[in-house]
Amino acid sequence: MTDWNAYRDNLKQNVKVLAKLSPNTLDGLQTLEKVAPEHKHLDAKTRELISLAVAVTTRCDGCIAVHTVAAKKAGASKEEIAEALGVAVALNAGAALVYSSRALEAFDSVKE
């Protein structure tokens, strides 16, 4: 099993090193994070549940580590997280169906 706390701590340290080596690299992300408090229609818990579901669909372990903590701090229950992850699973299944169609289309376009 992954030690998510150690993983998250290590990730934070590596990001700090990257920020020192290439300060401009993180400017865009920091700008987006500053906008978050300006959101008016979704509460923090909902945003974090969405973030966690997106983290799963994009297969981003670092995002999972960070947004799991943020979701819990925002008041998300394990059941709410499971429901959000269920949406991610369903969406991935839908995406697989769409891309299966594309694969068949690509096969049909192969010239003999």
C-alpha positions in Angstrom: 0.0 0.0 0.0 1.2 3.5 -0.8 2.2 5.7 2.1 0.3 8.8 0.8 1.5 11.1 3.6 5.2 10.4 2.8 4.4 10.6 -0.9 2.7 14.0 -0.5 5.6 15.3 1.7 8.2 14.2 -0.9 6.2 15.7 -3.7 6.0 19.1 -1.9 9.8 19.0 -1.4 10.4 18.2 -5.1 8.1 21.0 -6.2 10.0 23.4 -4.0 13.2 22.3 -5.7 11.6 22.8 -9.1 10.4 26.3 -8.1 13.9 27.3 -7.1 15.4 25.9 -10.3 12.8 27.3 -12.6 10.6 30.0 -10.8 8.5 30.8 -13.9 7.4 27.2 -14.3 5.0 27.4 -11.4 3.7 30.9 -12.1 0.7 29.7 -14.2 -0.4 27.2 -11.5 0.0 29.8 -8.8 -2.1 32.3 -10.7 -4.9 29.7 -11.1 -4.8 28.8 -7.4 -5.2 32.5 -6.5 -8.4 32.7 -8.4 -10.0 29.8 -6.4 -11.3 32.1 -3.6 -13.2 34.1 -6.2 -15.4 31.2 -7.1 -19.0 31.9 -6.1 -21.1 29.1 -7.3 -19.4 25.9 -6.1 -18.4 25.5 -2.5 -14.9 24.3 -1.5 -16.0 20.7 -0.9 -17.7 20.4 -4.3 -14.6 21.8 -6.0 -12.4 19.3 -4.2 -14.6 16.4 -5.0 -14.5 17.4 -8.7 -10.7 17.9 -8.4 -10.3 14.4 -6.9 -12.4 12.8 -9.6 -10.4 14.6 -12.3 -7.2 13.5 -10.6 -8.3 9.9 -10.9 -9.3 10.3 -14.6 -5.9 11.9 -15.4 -4.1 9.3 -13.3 -2.2 12.0 -11.3 -1.0 10.5 -8.0 0.3 13.8 -6.8 -3.1 15.4 -7.5 -4.8 12.5 -5.6 -2.5 13.0 -2.6 -3.1 16.7 -2.4 -6.8 16.8 -3.2 -7.7 14.0 -0.9 -6.4 16.1 2.0 -8.1 19.2 0.7 -11.5 17.3 0.3 -11.3 16.0 3.8 -10.5 19.4 5.2 -13.4 20.9 3.2 -15.7 18.4 5.0 -16.1 15.7 2.4 -17.0 12.3 3.8 -15.6 9.0 2.5 -19.0 8.2 1.1 -19.1 11.5 -0.9 -15.6 10.9 -2.2 -16.6 7.4 -3.2 -19.6 8.8 -5.1 -17.4 11.4 -6.9 -15.0 8.6 -7.8 -17.9 6.6 -9.2 -18.6 9.5 -11.6 -14.9 9.3 -12.7 -15.2 5.6 -13.3 -18.3 6.0 -15.3 -16.8 8.8 -17.3 -13.7 6.7 -18.1 -15.9 3.9 -19.2 -17.7 6.3 -21.5 -14.4 7.6 -22.9 -13.3 4.0 -23.5 -16.5 3.5 -25.5 -15.9 6.6 -27.6 -12.3 5.7 -28.3 -13.3 2.1 -29.1 -15.5 3.6 -31.8 -12.5 5.7 -33.0 -10.3 2.6 -33.1 -12.9 0.7 -35.3 -13.1 3.8 -37.5 -9.4 3.8 -37.9 -9.3 0.1 -38.7 -12.0 0.7 -41.4 -9.9 3.5 -42.9 -6.8 1.3 -43.4 -6.2 0.8 -47.1 -5.7 -2.7 -48.2 
